[in-house]
Amino acid sequence: MNYGISGLSIIPVRRDPSEQSEMITQILYGEHFIVNEIMLGWAHVKLAFDGYDGWVDMKMITPLMERSYQKIDKSPFAVTTDIFNIIPVNEEQTMMIVAGSTLPCWRPNLKEFSIQTEVFSHTGNITYRKPANIRKVMIDQALKYFNAPYLWGGRSPLGIDCSGLTQIIYKMVGHNIPRDANQQVHCGKALSFVEETKPGDLAFFDNEEGQIIHVGIIWEKNKIIHASGKVRIDNVDQFGIFNVETKRYSHQMRVMKRIIKD
């Protein structure tokens, strides 16, 4: 088995081949990957979407043939935008999928997608390619995650981390950005002042050693949507994030970036 896809709602990806190992990211439904190594019931995988790699329990993998992998890799896909949705698995079974899931080989006129020889229908809300009102869509989608619990390595409404939130929101509008905040910071154009920002721009924050440790989505010029304990809305300025509950700065501003050109 050299290729796979997630046929489950969420697959945890771990740093080492063990259930006790740290979860570093998640593979959402419909995301495909390369299997680089197999060891003791675990597969070391590399995600096609963002190049992230880690270990996955082999029992969770739906194998793909190479030609199916290549077809999925080259075909347009849709991204689900409902926080939760139900899709049919077969005539008797259904499955819940979460926002940000991939519907590979999407056929917009039929509202169908396919994985190898199987064809599935989906009648929920999706984004397909880049929407016209891209910044509004981003904020509308980000606000759906409000109060979702923080989870290290999470990419779903059931638990999400700061860079998982930004990556999924950008995925929903047809932009592929890296998984981690210290990778995302290298994308886009730097902005000098908060007043220059537009909804959907990203703000990055560092620690005392200058390492990027946090990222959030600018909403309005003095508001930011970010995952810290939970997905929340706080104030933001040139100094950083001002927590509206504690009345203190929680994160130190490093740089603001514009990823979307408009």
Residue pairs with C-beta under 8 A, 6 or more apart in sequence:
1 35
1 38
1 43
1 58
1 61
1 63
2 34
2 35
2 66
3 32
3 33
3 34
3 35
3 63
3 64
3 65
3 66
3 68
3 69
4 32
4 33
4 35
4 43
4 45
4 61
4 62
4 63
4 64
5 30
5 31
5 32
5 33
5 61
5 62
5 64
5 69
5 72
5 104
5 115
6 27
6 28
6 29
6 30
6 31
6 32
6 60
6 61
6 62
7 29
7 62
7 115
8 29
8 60
8 62
8 95
9 28
9 29
9 95
9 96
9 97
9 98
9 101
9 156
10 26
10 27
10 28
10 29
10 98
10 155
10 156
10 158
11 26
11 27
11 56
11 57
11 60
11 61
12 23
12 26
12 56
12 153
13 23
13 24
13 25
13 26
13 27
13 45
13 47
13 52
13 54
13 55
13 56
13 153
14 21
14 22
14 23
14 24
14 54
14 55
14 56
15 21
15 22
15 23
15 24
15 54
15 55
16 22
16 55
17 39
17 40
17 41
17 42
17 44
17 55
18 42
18 55
19 57
21 55
22 152
22 153
23 152
23 153
23 154
24 52
24 54
24 153
25 47
25 52
25 54
25 153
25 155
25 164
25 179
26 153
26 154
26 155
26 156
26 164
27 33
27 45
27 47
27 56
28 97
28 98
28 100
28 101
28 102
28 155
28 156
29 95
29 97
29 98
29 101
29 102
30 77
30 97
30 101
30 102
30 103
30 104
30 113
30 115
31 47
31 48
31 49
31 101
31 102
32 47
32 48
32 64
32 69
32 72
32 73
32 102
32 104
33 45
33 46
33 47
33 48
34 45
34 46
34 48
34 69
35 43
35 44
35 45
35 61
36 44
36 45
36 46
36 53
37 43
37 44
38 44
38 58
41 57
41 58
41 59
42 55
42 56
42 57
42 58
43 55
43 56
43 57
43 58
43 61
44 53
44 54
44 55
44 56
45 53
45 54
45 55
45 56
45 61
46 52
46 53
47 53
48 69
48 72
48 73
49 102
49 171
49 176
50 167
50 176
50 177
50 178
50 179
51 178
52 179
62 115
64 72
64 115
64 116
65 116
68 115
68 116
71 105
72 104
72 105
72 115
75 104
75 105
75 106
76 105
76 106
76 128
76 129
77 102
77 103
77 104
77 105
77 106
77 113
78 102
78 103
78 106
78 108
78 113
78 122
78 126
78 127
78 128
79 100
79 101
79 102
79 103
79 126
79 127
79 128
79 171
79 172
80 97
80 98
80 99
80 100
80 101
80 103
80 122
80 124
80 125
80 126
81 99
81 124
81 125
81 126
81 127
81 141
81 172
82 99
82 124
82 125
83 98
83 99
83 144
83 145
83 157
84 96
84 97
84 98
84 99
84 157
85 96
85 97
85 98
85 101
85 122
85 124
86 94
86 95
86 96
86 97
87 94
87 95
87 97
87 120
87 121
87 122
88 94
88 120
88 121
89 95
98 156
98 157
98 158
99 141
99 144
99 145
99 156
99 157
99 168
99 172
100 155
100 156
100 168
100 171
100 172
103 113
103 120
103 122
103 126
104 113
104 114
104 115
105 113
105 114
105 115
106 112
106 113
106 126
106 128
107 113
107 114
108 128
110 121
111 121
111 122
111 123
112 119
112 120
112 121
112 122
113 119
113 120
113 122
114 120
127 137
127 172
127 173
127 174
129 174
130 173
130 174
130 175
131 137
131 173
131 174
134 173
134 200
134 260
134 262
135 198
135 199
135 200
135 260
135 262
136 199
137 172
137 173
138 169
138 170
138 172
138 173
138 199
138 200
138 217
139 199
139 200
139 217
139 219
139 225
141 169
141 172
141 173
142 165
142 169
142 217
142 219
142 225
142 231
143 225
144 157
145 157
145 160
145 165
145 225
145 227
145 231
146 225
146 231
146 232
146 233
147 230
147 231
147 232
148 157
148 158
148 159
148 160
148 227
148 230
148 231
149 158
149 159
149 160
149 230
150 159
150 160
150 161
150 162
150 227
150 228
150 229
150 230
150 231
151 158
151 159
151 160
151 161
152 161
153 161
153 164
154 160
154 161
154 164
155 161
155 164
155 167
155 168
160 168
160 227
160 231
161 227
162 181
162 214
162 215
162 216
162 226
162 227
162 228
163 179
163 180
163 181
163 184
163 215
164 179
164 227
165 217
165 225
165 226
165 227
165 231
166 177
166 181
166 184
166 202
166 215
166 216
166 217
167 177
167 178
167 179
167 184
169 200
169 217
170 176
170 177
170 259
173 260
175 259
175 260
177 184
177 187
177 259
178 184
178 186
178 187
181 204
181 212
181 213
181 214
181 215
182 211
182 212
182 213
184 202
184 204
184 215
184 257
185 204
185 212
185 215
185 254
185 255
185 257
187 202
187 257
187 259
188 202
188 257
188 258
188 259
188 260
189 257
189 258
190 255
190 256
190 257
191 197
191 201
191 255
191 256
191 257
191 258
193 238
194 218
194 221
194 222
194 236
194 237
194 238
194 256
195 221
196 256
197 203
197 218
197 221
197 256
197 258
198 218
198 258
198 262
199 218
199 219
199 220
200 217
200 218
200 259
200 260
201 217
201 218
201 256
201 257
201 258
201 259
201 260
202 215
202 216
202 217
202 218
202 256
202 257
202 259
203 215
203 216
203 217
203 218
203 224
203 236
203 253
203 255
203 256
203 257
204 212
204 214
204 215
204 253
204 254
204 255
204 256
204 257
205 212
205 213
205 214
205 215
205 216
205 240
205 241
205 251
205 252
205 253
205 254
206 212
206 213
206 252
206 254
207 213
207 252
210 254
212 254
213 251
214 226
214 228
214 241
214 251
215 226
216 224
216 225
216 226
216 227
216 236
216 241
217 224
217 225
217 226
218 224
218 236
218 256
219 225
219 233
222 235
222 236
222 237
223 233
223 234
223 235
223 236
224 233
224 234
224 235
224 236
224 241
225 231
225 232
225 233
226 232
226 234
226 241
228 241
228 250
228 251
233 244
234 241
234 242
234 243
234 244
234 250
235 241
235 242
235 244
236 242
236 253
237 253
238 253
239 249
239 252
239 253
240 249
240 250
240 251
240 252
240 253
241 249
241 250
241 251
241 253
242 248
242 249
242 250
243 249
243 250
